[in-house]
């Protein structure tokens, strides 16, 4: 049972990894990595600003304590000049306590200043790294986009892309259906012509009937042509006869006087 569960887990991880590979876009991954680096750089810069603020606060405290120490020293001198050794001793005691605080603050100031320099240097290096990564990121994204476009163009030309494959299959189906319809139409025409398939409309004719109809039509045309020729020939001979008859009738009145003379 443990082996089966391990195998199922391995299969699930493998399928999940494959699905992630298909869903992953390297350009989005690069943008996300760049965003994280920029966020880290901002944190480093905020750290430098915080350290610089602390250093500046210590400098203000040092300036204040040094001013107080100088004031106590001046008061001790005046008290000693006036013969008030007790007051002078008290002023110098307070000044010594302030000097200890100044020494501690100076130590902290040096430490903060060192940390600030380190963070500033780290920020500069990180800034250079982020800038270099951004340049490389944009170069990789442009190269990936160009390669992706070139791959799609190649797949489109070769017909192996999913979209072009669907188009090719649609064209193939259309050609197959067209060829099937053409073959069916040709077969029906042949069957109708041979008389093996009756035409329910009665419009189709077999070869013999069609030939007889053609000969009958041709003979009708020849007969009509002969009739028209005969009509034309008869009309041309009748016209001179009519003209001859008219001429004889016009000549008869001229002959009659001669007959009476005789």
Buried (B, 14 or more C-beta within 10 A) or exposed (E): EEEEEEEEEEEEEEEEEEEEEEEEEEBEEBBEEBEEBBEEBEEBBEBBEEBBEBBEEBBEBBEEBBEBBEBBBEBBEEBBEEEBEEBBEBBBEBBEEBBEBBEEBBEBBEBBBEBBEEBBEBBEEBBEEBEEBBEEBBEEBEEBEEEEEEEEEEBEEEEEBEEBEEEEEEEEEEEEEEEEEEEEEEEEEEBBBEBEBEEEEEEBBEEEEEEEEEEEEEEEEEEEEEEEEEEEEEEEEEEEEEEEEEEEEEEEEEEEEEEEEE
